[in-house]
Amino acid sequence: MSSSSSSSTKTLGIGIIGFGTFAQFLAKRMVNQGHALSATSRSDYSLLSSQLGIKFFREIDNFMDEDHDVILICTSILSLSEVLKSVPIHRLKKPTLFSEVLSVKEHPKEVLLELLPEDFDVLCTHPMFGPGSGKNGWNDLPVVYDKVRIRNQDVCSRFLQIFQNEGCRMVEMSCEEHDKLAARSQFLTRTVARVLSEMEIESTSMDTKGFQNLVQLKETLVTDSFDLYSGLFVHNRFAKQELKNLELALETVKQKLLTTMDDTL
């Protein structure tokens, strides 16, 4: 663990709301760094949590009674607002840092600021990797973050240090700028993958390298849940323009081809 500052060596009490695959992936590294974790989720992950050294609570009231420095929300984009409204925040023993790891940023920022008490800190983060791309380590993988409302700099720094300790490339960026860039880098990429899936493209005996790349794109991204994909559209205000741009670009290419055909006949 890095010893760049005394705060980086202190462990945190981290509570995770939503303990699906991505939350489990993050939690393993957090536990390895010595942090005390607890989790709650709609599904029962008691056995897995016990194996990882994590306290698991079926009842959220009992979960909230733990001594948390950080509450990390790992729900889906579409369910964030409903989940946070159901959290009995009044049971927390002290003002707490709330963070989240959703693939959009303006939406969780707005929800957290609306529903949390003003003395609670808000840190929006997006680790730009997952169990697949991060299975061999997180070194040089980007983590985008925005210190939306931070009073307790020590806790915030120690939480971000978790990713720094793993060698992540830390990118501080506003939630708005993140969504503007992600509308193209994430939503557009996944849209192309889903179009290719609808076309049912498959490898052939005469694939070019370019076609192999298209097949790989389809196979890699179409496994993501439709909830994730639709969340990238519904809750990123820049995604709608990217979809429109794609449609216009496809129509432009089509018209150029038809014009060329007419000219040669």
N, C-alpha and C positions, 0 to 999 in steps of 0.2 A: 504493500500500500504506500502511496505517495506520502511524503512527510513535508510537503511544501509549506504547510501551515499546521499549527496545533489543532485547529478545528477539524482538519481532514482526518485525524486519527480517532475522533470521537464517534461512537456508534449511535445510530438513530433507532427509534421505535417507529416502524413503518407499518401502517395498516393498508391493506389492499382490498378495494371493493370491486368484485368481478375477478374470479380466479380462473379464467380460461387459459388457453394455450400460451398466449403472449404474456400474460401476467406470470404464469409459471416460469416461462423462459427468463423473464427479468428477475424474478424472485430468487432463483438459484444463485445468481451472481451476487445478489444483495446479501443472502445468507452467508455465502462464502467469504464476504468481506466483514462478517461479524455483526451485521445489523440484526435487530430483533424484529421478526416479522409476524404479523397476524393477518388473517384473510377471512373474507365472507363472500358468499356467492349464492346464486339461486340453486346451483347443483351442489351435491355433497362431495367435497374434495378432502374429507377428513383423513382418509388413509394416505393419500398422496402427500398432503400437508405434513402429516406426522413423519413420513419418510424423509421429508426435506428439512425437518426441524422448525416447522411453522405452525403456530396456533391457528386452528380453523374453528370458526363460529357459524353455526347454522342460523342463530338468532342475531340480527344486527344490533339489537340493544346491548347484548353482552359484548359484542365486538367493539362498540363505541365506548364501553367502559374501560377498555385498555388504555395504557398511557402512551398515546401516539404523539410523535413529533411531526409526522407527515401522514396524510391520507392520500393514497395514490388510487385514482379512479381508472379502472381498466375495463369499462363497459364498451358496448358498441356505440357508434356515433348516434344512431337513431334512438337509442334508449337512454342516453345521458340525462336529459332533462327529467324524465320520469324517475329514474333511479335516484338522482340527487334530491328530488322533492320528497322521496320516501325515507331519506336518511335522517335519523333523529340527532341533528347536530347539537342540540342543547345538552346532550349527554356527555359531550367531550369535556374533559377536565380543564382545558386551557385553550387559548387561541392557537390554532393549528395551521400548518402549511398544507394547502390542498394543491395537488398536482394531478395531471392527467397525461395520457400518452396517445390521444386520438390522432388520426391522420388528417384532420382539419383543425384549425386553431381559432378562428374568430368565433365560431359557435360555442365551444367550451368556455372561452374567455367570457362571453356574454352571459352564459348560464351561471358560471361560478360567481361572477360579480353580482348577479341579480339575487342569487339564493343564499350566499354566504354572509355571515355577519361582517361588518366593516373591519373588525380587528383580526380577521382571518386572512392569512397571506395566500396569494394565488400565483402559481408558477405553471405556465403552459409548456409542455415538452412534447417532442416528437422524435423518438429514436427511429432513424430512417433505415431500419433493418429488422429482421425477424429471426425466428428459429432456423430458417433455412440459410439465409445469408450470414447469420451470426453464429452458426454452429461451431466454427473453428476459431472463434475469438472475435472481439469487437474492435480490434486495433484499426484505427483510421476510419471507422465507420461513423457517419455524421449523426449528431444529435442536435436538433434545432430546439431552441428554447427562448421564451420571452418572460422576463420577470415582470409580470403584470402588476402585482401589488405586493411588495416585499418590505416588511419592517424588520423581521428577524433575519438579518443577513447571514448569521452563523448557521442556522438550520438550512437555509436555502443553499449556501455554499457546500455544506456537507452532503446534501442530497445530490447536487450536480457532480460532486467529487466522485460519487459512485461510478459514473460514466467515465470521468477522467481517469480514474484508477484502471479502467479496462482498456485505456488507450483510445477512447473515442475522440473524434474531431468535433469540438464544441462550436456550434454556430449560433450566436445570439442574433435574433431576427424578430421583427414585429409579427404578430399573428396575421395581420393583413398581408404583409409581404410573403409570408409563408404560403398562405392560401393562393395568392396570385401565381407563385411559382409551381405549387403543387397541382394546380388545375391542369397544367400542361404535363409536368413530369410524372404525376401519378394518375389523375383521372383520364387524361388523353391516352396514356399508354395502356391502361386497363380497358378503355373503350375499344381500341384497336384489337386487343387480345380477344375481347368478347365478340367483335365482328368476325374475326378469323374463326372463332369457335362456332358461330352460327353458320359459317360457310363450310364447316367440318373439314378443314384442311388437315391432311395427314402426310407423313413422310412417304416418299416414293423412291424407286430404285435409281432415279436420275436427279436427285436433289442438288441444287446449287447451294453454296454456302449461305447466300441471302435467304433462300427459302427455308433452310434449316433453322436460321435465326427466327423466322416468322413462326415456325412450328414450336420452337422452344419458348418464344414469347407467349404463345397461346397456352401451352401446357403449364407454364410456370404461374401465370397470373389468373387463369380462369378458375383455378382451384379456390381462390379467395371467395368468401361468401358473398352472395348478392347483396346482403345487408351492408357489408363494407363498401361495395361498389356504389350502391345507391346512396349511401351516406355521403360519399365523396361528391355526389352530384347535388343532393338536396341541401346540404349544409356548407357548400362552398360556392359563394355567389359568383365566382369567376368561372366555374365549371360550365355553366350554361353557354357562355360566350365561346368557350373552347369547342363545345359540341357543335355550335353553329358554324364556327370556323372550319371544322372538319367537314361538315356537310357542304359548305360553300366550296372548299378546296376540291372535294370529290366531284362536284358538279362542274367546276372549272376544267379539271382534267378531262372529264367526259366530253365536254363541249369541244375541247381542243382535238380530241381523237375523232369526233364526228366531223369536225371541220376538215381535218386532214383527209378523212375518208372521202368526203364530198369533192375535195380538190383533186383527188387521184382518179375519180371515176369519169 
